[in-house]
């Protein structure tokens, strides 16, 4: 059995449309310049407060966050979809007896909601996100990585991290975890190659599943 931690946004799901619309609504409400889809997509990854700080200004985060969350919660499924290969990879790994977890800077409650909507929650023994009273951390804080390992009940030598950004690299390295990346999120293959060896980067989940986990892809 392997323990495998997955990032969420840009790795397993695409939620960028919802996030972008929520950011624009927040900016309009606060009378701020509006960001486009590309700008928002590139800003996502370090947790909601950090993203809002980048797009609305750090001094506006306390005002922006409740506006964002109110709109986001009402439109949480707008444009949401699982990335190609997600269902196949998770099902294949789960059926082989691996222990799977989500390790994300997305708020835990939102992560749970979208995974249930996409019928993916059943594959995970743990959904580890931010915004919880007992876990006020975010990637790449080493304490958050240690918390994830504790929740998964494994050591760093027993786990593999799958992500799509430099923040996932830093989080994995903070816990001395093996990691692999997919270029399906906020960073392209070329951008990721600036931070990691190319033999750790894959174009999509099918390629990763076939080459890393030796699975036979059945493409959707």
C-alpha angles and dihedrals in degrees: 000000000000127000110224126186119198129198111223118212111062092003105062104000141029110225097150096112093057092044092049094050090048092051093049091049089051093048092048091050091052094042093245130143111274122245123220127232095264094051092049093046091053092049096053123098111063097075132281099281091052092047091050090047090057095046103033103024127265091259090059099050096098090053096039100050099065090045091050094046094048092053094039094053092051092050101029096132096046107123093349117149141153114251118249110280096020098112092042095049097044093045092047094048093043093050090052089061100256121149110236130195139175116233110185145149088225113106110271095235092054092046091053093048096051094043090052091048091052091045092239101112093088091069094061128079090190135025105196115188141144132266097063121130092233093045113045092163139101138197128310093028106116090221090061090051090049089049090053092051090050092051091049090047094228142107125249089256091059099052139074122203121213118194146141106227147051088258088064090050091052092046091051093046090048087064097034089245127157111245144186130193138214121206094221099103139052095323128060124225090259093050093049090049087066089065106031142032112271091237087068095053126083131185094230145343093275092058091045093048093049098045103033102032098026093234126156107239122228100191123215 
